[in-house]
Amino acid sequence: MSAEANQNAKITCYWLDKSRAQRIIWLLEEVKVDYELKVFKRGKDFLAPPELKEVHPLGKSPVIGIQAAGAEKPLILAESGTIIEYLAEHFGSWLIPKRYPDGKEGVIGAETEEWLRYRYIMHYAEGSFMTILILALVTHRIRNAPVPFFIRPITKGIANKVDGSFIDPELKNHLTFLENYLAASPNNGEFFSGSSLTGADFMMAFALEAAVQRAPLNETTYPKLYSWVKRMQAREAYKRAGEKVSEASGEKYVPFSEVKM
């Protein structure tokens, strides 16, 4: 499909508050394509509303629909990594690092460091890192569950035990790794893959904002990561994404790093 035909495609983003969907809105703003935003709100149980299952069987967000010119029905894509890679390939190829140096196309082991880092983070963000952050959210909810006062010491004790023996050490392990990984970014890069923004940075945004929200990540503990979060949040496209969501939802958008859980 030509670039002109791509621009004529109709994109719909199904956005859920306090979810990974915000990074998809940010990406759409970075690549400067038109899109429709449909807003969904979480219930009191913090779960997505059942209406999202009408879009995708799992009822999760982010999900996007792409109605290409001449197509009978829209293409529905779920999962952040799939969405980011697809949008980058069709609307923002500059978000994907060059894979091979000239003359070494297809040679095993000849891939550029920037591309290898990009591909790694695209899988690491949701595979290894978010797993620990989700567990941290679970223990937070256990610790603050509305239980009778005489049971509360038990639930807090369980949550504290899991945090102290597993989650906190694992978070420290991953954040130390990422601090060093970012510091070693090639070409004195300020991004995860090098000196320019790539899909890897969108993948890491929600996870690192969650780490800020969880409190182990701040300007003192992991200064490079914290500075990266602030730089991403200062980008004009990131701010436009927040404004779009605020307008569509009727509520002021708050970055996940500042959400009170």
BALOBA-1460 file (C-alpha; in Angstrom, 3 decimals):
// residues 261
<rec num="1" residu="m" x="0.000" y="0.000" z="0.000"/>
<rec num="2" residu="s" x="1.327" y="3.464" z="-0.865"/>
<rec num="3" residu="a" x="2.050" y="6.113" z="1.751"/>
<rec num="4" residu="e" x="-0.822" y="8.181" z="0.328"/>
<rec num="5" residu="a" x="-3.245" y="5.278" z="0.704"/>
<rec num="6" residu="n" x="-2.024" y="4.754" z="4.260"/>
<rec num="7" residu="q" x="-2.861" y="8.328" z="5.104"/>
<rec num="8" residu="n" x="-6.386" y="7.750" z="3.802"/>
<rec num="9" residu="a" x="-6.915" y="4.838" z="6.169"/>
<rec num="10" residu="k" x="-9.322" y="5.505" z="9.023"/>
<rec num="11" residu="i" x="-7.839" y="4.734" z="12.430"/>
<rec num="12" residu="t" x="-9.880" y="4.273" z="15.591"/>
<rec num="13" residu="c" x="-8.216" y="3.916" z="18.978"/>
<rec num="14" residu="y" x="-10.233" y="2.361" z="21.783"/>
<rec num="15" residu="w" x="-8.832" y="4.052" z="24.870"/>
<rec num="16" residu="l" x="-9.291" y="2.934" z="28.474"/>
<rec num="17" residu="d" x="-8.381" y="5.217" z="31.362"/>
<rec num="18" residu="k" x="-5.283" y="4.321" z="33.388"/>
<rec num="19" residu="s" x="-4.124" y="1.886" z="30.756"/>
<rec num="20" residu="r" x="-1.388" y="1.256" z="28.230"/>
<rec num="21" residu="a" x="-3.628" y="2.808" z="25.565"/>
<rec num="22" residu="q" x="-2.204" y="6.260" z="26.261"/>
<rec num="23" residu="r" x="1.099" y="5.352" z="24.643"/>
<rec num="24" residu="i" x="-0.780" y="4.498" z="21.440"/>
<rec num="25" residu="i" x="-2.375" y="7.965" z="21.412"/>
<rec num="26" residu="w" x="1.084" y="9.437" z="21.966"/>
<rec num="27" residu="l" x="2.458" y="7.456" z="18.999"/>
<rec num="28" residu="l" x="-0.413" y="8.572" z="16.757"/>
<rec num="29" residu="e" x="0.368" y="12.164" z="17.671"/>
<rec num="30" residu="e" x="4.087" y="11.646" z="16.943"/>
<rec num="31" residu="v" x="3.418" y="10.273" z="13.460"/>
<rec num="32" residu="k" x="0.797" y="12.971" z="12.856"/>
<rec num="33" residu="v" x="-2.047" y="10.890" z="11.450"/>
<rec num="34" residu="d" x="-5.733" y="11.532" z="11.944"/>
<rec num="35" residu="y" x="-7.601" y="9.139" z="14.196"/>
<rec num="36" residu="e" x="-10.858" y="8.737" z="16.054"/>
<rec num="37" residu="l" x="-10.719" y="8.310" z="19.804"/>
<rec num="38" residu="k" x="-13.316" y="6.224" z="21.621"/>
<rec num="39" residu="v" x="-13.181" y="6.459" z="25.412"/>
<rec num="40" residu="f" x="-13.967" y="3.730" z="27.930"/>
<rec num="41" residu="k" x="-13.939" y="4.124" z="31.711"/>
<rec num="42" residu="r" x="-13.044" y="1.553" z="34.328"/>
<rec num="43" residu="g" x="-15.671" y="0.396" z="36.791"/>
<rec num="44" residu="k" x="-15.448" y="0.535" z="40.576"/>
<rec num="45" residu="d" x="-13.706" y="-2.836" z="40.402"/>
<rec num="46" residu="f" x="-10.995" y="-1.155" z="38.264"/>
<rec num="47" residu="l" x="-11.827" y="-3.529" z="35.393"/>
<rec num="48" residu="a" x="-12.560" y="-2.549" z="31.823"/>
<rec num="49" residu="p" x="-16.252" y="-2.240" z="30.916"/>
<rec num="50" residu="p" x="-17.865" y="-5.189" z="29.085"/>
<rec num="51" residu="e" x="-18.456" y="-2.994" z="26.027"/>
<rec num="52" residu="l" x="-14.807" y="-3.433" z="25.071"/>
<rec num="53" residu="k" x="-15.535" y="-7.091" z="24.328"/>
<rec num="54" residu="e" x="-17.596" y="-5.893" z="21.404"/>
<rec num="55" residu="v" x="-14.346" y="-4.603" z="19.899"/>
<rec num="56" residu="h" x="-12.057" y="-7.501" z="20.847"/>
<rec num="57" residu="p" x="-12.987" y="-10.777" z="22.586"/>
<rec num="58" residu="l" x="-10.608" y="-10.200" z="25.494"/>
<rec num="59" residu="g" x="-12.171" y="-6.841" z="26.306"/>
<rec num="60" residu="k" x="-8.808" y="-5.180" z="26.920"/>
<rec num="61" residu="s" x="-7.162" y="-1.943" z="25.849"/>
<rec num="62" residu="p" x="-5.318" y="-0.801" z="23.797"/>
<rec num="63" residu="v" x="-7.109" y="-1.917" z="20.687"/>
<rec num="64" residu="i" x="-7.121" y="-0.098" z="17.366"/>
<rec num="65" residu="g" x="-9.195" y="-0.472" z="14.237"/>
<rec num="66" residu="i" x="-7.771" y="0.427" z="10.828"/>
<rec num="67" residu="q" x="-10.211" y="0.797" z="7.954"/>
<rec num="68" residu="a" x="-8.083" y="0.786" z="4.825"/>
<rec num="69" residu="a" x="-9.380" y="2.311" z="1.634"/>
<rec num="70" residu="g" x="-11.319" y="-0.327" z="-0.292"/>
<rec num="71" residu="a" x="-11.332" y="-2.878" z="2.553"/>
<rec num="72" residu="e" x="-14.670" y="-4.469" z="3.464"/>
<rec num="73" residu="k" x="-14.079" y="-4.342" z="7.218"/>
<rec num="74" residu="p" x="-11.538" y="-2.805" z="9.587"/>
<rec num="75" residu="l" x="-8.415" y="-4.565" z="10.739"/>
<rec num="76" residu="i" x="-8.584" y="-4.937" z="14.539"/>
<rec num="77" residu="l" x="-5.253" y="-5.046" z="16.352"/>
<rec num="78" residu="a" x="-4.665" y="-5.693" z="20.045"/>
<rec num="79" residu="e" x="-1.534" y="-5.781" z="22.240"/>
<rec num="80" residu="s" x="0.717" y="-2.745" z="22.515"/>
<rec num="81" residu="g" x="3.732" y="-4.286" z="20.803"/>
<rec num="82" residu="t" x="1.720" y="-5.429" z="17.791"/>
<rec num="83" residu="i" x="-0.010" y="-2.057" z="17.487"/>
<rec num="84" residu="i" x="3.195" y="-0.031" z="17.821"/>
<rec num="85" residu="e" x="5.086" y="-2.131" z="15.283"/>
<rec num="86" residu="y" x="2.201" y="-2.027" z="12.795"/>
<rec num="87" residu="l" x="1.671" y="1.729" z="13.077"/>
<rec num="88" residu="a" x="5.419" y="2.378" z="12.818"/>
<rec num="89" residu="e" x="5.754" y="0.202" z="9.703"/>
<rec num="90" residu="h" x="2.884" y="1.917" z="7.880"/>
<rec num="91" residu="f" x="2.878" y="5.482" z="9.229"/>
<rec num="92" residu="g" x="6.236" y="6.187" z="10.892"/>
<rec num="93" residu="s" x="9.087" y="4.070" z="9.562"/>
<rec num="94" residu="w" x="11.554" y="6.460" z="11.214"/>
<rec num="95" residu="l" x="10.501" y="4.894" z="14.534"/>
<rec num="96" residu="i" x="12.219" y="1.623" z="13.528"/>
<rec num="97" residu="p" x="16.042" y="1.640" z="13.531"/>
<rec num="98" residu="k" x="17.898" y="0.504" z="10.439"/>
<rec num="99" residu="r" x="18.420" y="-3.235" z="10.778"/>
<rec num="100" residu="y" x="21.600" y="-3.817" z="8.759"/>
<rec num="101" residu="p" x="24.567" y="-1.712" z="7.689"/>
<rec num="102" residu="d" x="24.736" y="-1.166" z="3.939"/>
<rec num="103" residu="g" x="26.061" y="-4.246" z="2.166"/>
<rec num="104" residu="k" x="25.330" y="-6.650" z="5.034"/>
<rec num="105" residu="e" x="21.610" y="-7.148" z="4.555"/>
<rec num="106" residu="g" x="20.444" y="-10.515" z="5.867"/>
<rec num="107" residu="v" x="23.780" y="-11.495" z="7.418"/>
<rec num="108" residu="i" x="23.370" y="-13.236" z="10.787"/>
<rec num="109" residu="g" x="25.002" y="-11.175" z="13.519"/>
<rec num="110" residu="a" x="25.401" y="-8.087" z="11.340"/>
<rec num="111" residu="e" x="22.349" y="-6.325" z="12.797"/>
<rec num="112" residu="t" x="22.933" y="-2.821" z="14.106"/>
<rec num="113" residu="e" x="23.073" y="-2.279" z="17.854"/>
<rec num="114" residu="e" x="20.195" y="0.182" z="17.584"/>
<rec num="115" residu="w" x="17.929" y="-2.412" z="15.927"/>
<rec num="116" residu="l" x="18.874" y="-5.169" z="18.374"/>
<rec num="117" residu="r" x="18.111" y="-2.889" z="21.313"/>
<rec num="118" residu="y" x="14.808" y="-1.873" z="19.726"/>
<rec num="119" residu="r" x="13.744" y="-5.477" z="19.158"/>
<rec num="120" residu="y" x="14.777" y="-6.509" z="22.670"/>
<rec num="121" residu="i" x="12.856" y="-3.726" z="24.432"/>
<rec num="122" residu="m" x="9.774" y="-4.334" z="22.279"/>
<rec num="123" residu="h" x="9.534" y="-7.759" z="23.950"/>
<rec num="124" residu="y" x="11.141" y="-7.048" z="27.324"/>
<rec num="125" residu="a" x="8.794" y="-4.222" z="28.344"/>
<rec num="126" residu="e" x="5.683" y="-6.401" z="28.529"/>
<rec num="127" residu="g" x="7.399" y="-9.768" z="28.925"/>
<rec num="128" residu="s" x="9.792" y="-9.380" z="31.858"/>
<rec num="129" residu="f" x="9.311" y="-5.917" z="33.307"/>
<rec num="130" residu="m" x="5.539" y="-5.442" z="33.390"/>
<rec num="131" residu="t" x="5.093" y="-8.849" z="35.023"/>
<rec num="132" residu="i" x="6.797" y="-7.558" z="38.169"/>
<rec num="133" residu="l" x="4.855" y="-4.291" z="38.108"/>
<rec num="134" residu="i" x="1.541" y="-6.123" z="37.782"/>
<rec num="135" residu="l" x="2.444" y="-8.259" z="40.794"/>
<rec num="136" residu="a" x="3.286" y="-5.060" z="42.682"/>
<rec num="137" residu="l" x="-0.181" y="-3.727" z="41.841"/>
<rec num="138" residu="v" x="-1.741" y="-6.951" z="43.126"/>
<rec num="139" residu="t" x="0.052" y="-6.755" z="46.482"/>
<rec num="140" residu="h" x="-0.873" y="-3.067" z="46.737"/>
<rec num="141" residu="r" x="-4.535" y="-3.995" z="46.328"/>
<rec num="142" residu="i" x="-4.239" y="-6.802" z="48.857"/>
<rec num="143" residu="r" x="-2.630" y="-4.443" z="51.349"/>
<rec num="144" residu="n" x="-5.382" y="-1.850" z="50.893"/>
<rec num="145" residu="a" x="-8.335" y="-4.214" z="50.490"/>
<rec num="146" residu="p" x="-11.528" y="-3.223" z="52.382"/>
<rec num="147" residu="v" x="-11.469" y="-6.107" z="54.875"/>
<rec num="148" residu="p" x="-12.600" y="-6.239" z="58.538"/>
<rec num="149" residu="f" x="-10.092" y="-4.575" z="60.868"/>
<rec num="150" residu="f" x="-9.146" y="-7.837" z="62.595"/>
<rec num="151" residu="i" x="-8.163" y="-9.391" z="59.232"/>
<rec num="152" residu="r" x="-6.244" y="-6.352" z="57.997"/>
<rec num="153" residu="p" x="-2.953" y="-7.286" z="59.747"/>
<rec num="154" residu="i" x="-3.076" y="-10.638" z="57.958"/>
<rec num="155" residu="t" x="-3.611" y="-9.182" z="54.467"/>
<rec num="156" residu="k" x="-0.986" y="-6.504" z="55.036"/>
<rec num="157" residu="g" x="1.417" y="-9.108" z="56.365"/>
<rec num="158" residu="i" x="0.980" y="-11.281" z="53.284"/>
<rec num="159" residu="a" x="1.478" y="-8.325" z="50.919"/>
<rec num="160" residu="n" x="4.539" y="-7.113" z="52.840"/>
<rec num="161" residu="k" x="6.052" y="-10.599" z="52.788"/>
<rec num="162" residu="v" x="5.628" y="-10.967" z="49.030"/>
<rec num="163" residu="d" x="6.980" y="-7.462" z="48.418"/>
<rec num="164" residu="g" x="9.986" y="-7.916" z="50.699"/>
<rec num="165" residu="s" x="10.967" y="-11.392" z="49.555"/>
<rec num="166" residu="f" x="10.321" y="-11.119" z="45.824"/>
<rec num="167" residu="i" x="8.800" y="-8.003" z="44.265"/>
<rec num="168" residu="d" x="11.051" y="-5.313" z="45.752"/>
<rec num="169" residu="p" x="14.309" y="-7.184" z="44.978"/>
<rec num="170" residu="e" x="13.105" y="-7.908" z="41.450"/>
<rec num="171" residu="l" x="12.116" y="-4.286" z="40.869"/>
<rec num="172" residu="k" x="15.537" y="-3.159" z="42.037"/>
<rec num="173" residu="n" x="17.164" y="-5.718" z="39.754"/>
<rec num="174" residu="h" x="15.212" y="-4.557" z="36.684"/>
<rec num="175" residu="l" x="15.521" y="-0.839" z="37.378"/>
<rec num="176" residu="t" x="19.279" y="-1.128" z="37.913"/>
<rec num="177" residu="f" x="19.529" y="-3.044" z="34.640"/>
<rec num="178" residu="l" x="17.483" y="-0.401" z="32.799"/>
<rec num="179" residu="e" x="19.438" y="2.493" z="34.311"/>
<rec num="180" residu="n" x="22.645" y="0.971" z="32.961"/>
<rec num="181" residu="y" x="21.004" y="-0.025" z="29.669"/>
<rec num="182" residu="l" x="19.866" y="3.516" z="29.015"/>
<rec num="183" residu="a" x="23.266" y="4.898" z="29.996"/>
<rec num="184" residu="a" x="24.891" y="2.635" z="27.387"/>
<rec num="185" residu="s" x="22.558" y="3.692" z="24.566"/>
<rec num="186" residu="p" x="24.673" y="4.151" z="21.394"/>
<rec num="187" residu="n" x="25.637" y="7.509" z="19.939"/>
<rec num="188" residu="n" x="25.199" y="9.133" z="23.358"/>
<rec num="189" residu="g" x="21.518" y="8.477" z="22.883"/>
<rec num="190" residu="e" x="18.819" y="9.818" z="25.148"/>
<rec num="191" residu="f" x="16.459" y="7.057" z="24.020"/>
<rec num="192" residu="f" x="16.466" y="3.318" z="24.599"/>
<rec num="193" residu="s" x="17.706" y="2.410" z="21.127"/>
<rec num="194" residu="g" x="20.022" y="5.300" z="20.412"/>
<rec num="195" residu="s" x="19.907" y="8.977" z="19.572"/>
<rec num="196" residu="s" x="16.325" y="9.103" z="18.294"/>
<rec num="197" residu="l" x="12.842" y="8.084" z="19.379"/>
<rec num="198" residu="t" x="11.775" y="4.535" z="18.428"/>
<rec num="199" residu="g" x="8.937" y="2.146" z="19.159"/>
<rec num="200" residu="a" x="10.957" y="0.886" z="22.128"/>
<rec num="201" residu="d" x="10.441" y="4.183" z="23.936"/>
<rec num="202" residu="f" x="6.668" y="3.952" z="23.573"/>
<rec num="203" residu="m" x="6.776" y="0.424" z="24.980"/>
<rec num="204" residu="m" x="8.763" y="1.531" z="28.027"/>
<rec num="205" residu="a" x="6.722" y="4.650" z="28.793"/>
<rec num="206" residu="f" x="3.806" y="3.099" z="30.675"/>
<rec num="207" residu="a" x="6.041" y="0.649" z="32.554"/>
<rec num="208" residu="l" x="8.435" y="3.314" z="33.798"/>
<rec num="209" residu="e" x="5.594" y="5.672" z="34.685"/>
<rec num="210" residu="a" x="4.191" y="2.802" z="36.735"/>
<rec num="211" residu="a" x="7.571" y="2.394" z="38.419"/>
<rec num="212" residu="v" x="7.532" y="6.097" z="39.322"/>
<rec num="213" residu="q" x="4.015" y="5.677" z="40.688"/>
<rec num="214" residu="r" x="5.136" y="2.656" z="42.729"/>
<rec num="215" residu="a" x="7.850" y="4.945" z="44.212"/>
<rec num="216" residu="p" x="11.143" y="3.058" z="43.773"/>
<rec num="217" residu="l" x="11.968" y="5.213" z="40.719"/>
<rec num="218" residu="n" x="12.782" y="8.864" z="41.343"/>
<rec num="219" residu="e" x="15.442" y="11.462" z="40.559"/>
<rec num="220" residu="t" x="17.685" y="10.118" z="43.332"/>
<rec num="221" residu="t" x="17.388" y="6.339" z="42.986"/>
<rec num="222" residu="y" x="17.531" y="6.064" z="39.176"/>
<rec num="223" residu="p" x="18.322" y="9.518" z="37.780"/>
<rec num="224" residu="k" x="18.752" y="8.536" z="34.118"/>
<rec num="225" residu="l" x="15.450" y="6.670" z="33.992"/>
<rec num="226" residu="y" x="13.640" y="9.440" z="35.841"/>
<rec num="227" residu="s" x="15.081" y="12.043" z="33.461"/>
<rec num="228" residu="w" x="13.950" y="9.897" z="30.510"/>
<rec num="229" residu="v" x="10.382" y="9.764" z="31.861"/>
<rec num="230" residu="k" x="10.312" y="13.532" z="32.263"/>
<rec num="231" residu="r" x="11.721" y="14.067" z="28.747"/>
<rec num="232" residu="m" x="9.070" y="11.844" z="27.215"/>
<rec num="233" residu="q" x="6.327" y="13.630" z="29.139"/>
<rec num="234" residu="a" x="7.696" y="16.974" z="27.912"/>
<rec num="235" residu="r" x="7.425" y="16.034" z="24.231"/>
<rec num="236" residu="e" x="4.821" y="18.056" z="22.364"/>
<rec num="237" residu="a" x="3.164" y="14.926" z="20.961"/>
<rec num="238" residu="y" x="2.893" y="13.428" z="24.468"/>
<rec num="239" residu="k" x="1.230" y="16.596" z="25.721"/>
<rec num="240" residu="r" x="-1.106" y="16.720" z="22.711"/>
<rec num="241" residu="a" x="-2.107" y="13.126" z="23.450"/>
<rec num="242" residu="g" x="-3.060" y="14.151" z="26.972"/>
<rec num="243" residu="e" x="-5.065" y="17.088" z="25.665"/>
<rec num="244" residu="k" x="-6.919" y="14.868" z="23.164"/>
<rec num="245" residu="v" x="-7.867" y="12.428" z="25.912"/>
<rec num="246" residu="s" x="-8.927" y="15.217" z="28.262"/>
<rec num="247" residu="e" x="-11.203" y="16.660" z="25.601"/>
<rec num="248" residu="a" x="-12.697" y="13.288" z="24.621"/>
<rec num="249" residu="s" x="-13.176" y="11.969" z="28.174"/>
<rec num="250" residu="g" x="-14.267" y="15.189" z="29.830"/>
<rec num="251" residu="e" x="-11.668" y="14.660" z="32.557"/>
<rec num="252" residu="k" x="-8.199" y="16.133" z="32.835"/>
<rec num="253" residu="y" x="-5.622" y="13.567" z="31.781"/>
<rec num="254" residu="v" x="-3.100" y="12.709" z="34.495"/>
<rec num="255" residu="p" x="0.093" y="10.802" z="33.568"/>
<rec num="256" residu="f" x="0.131" y="7.358" z="35.153"/>
<rec num="257" residu="s" x="3.209" y="8.336" z="37.162"/>
<rec num="258" residu="e" x="0.995" y="10.818" z="39.030"/>
<rec num="259" residu="v" x="-2.112" y="8.678" z="39.456"/>
<rec num="260" residu="k" x="-3.125" y="8.084" z="43.083"/>
<rec num="261" residu="m" x="-3.778" y="4.383" z="43.494"/>
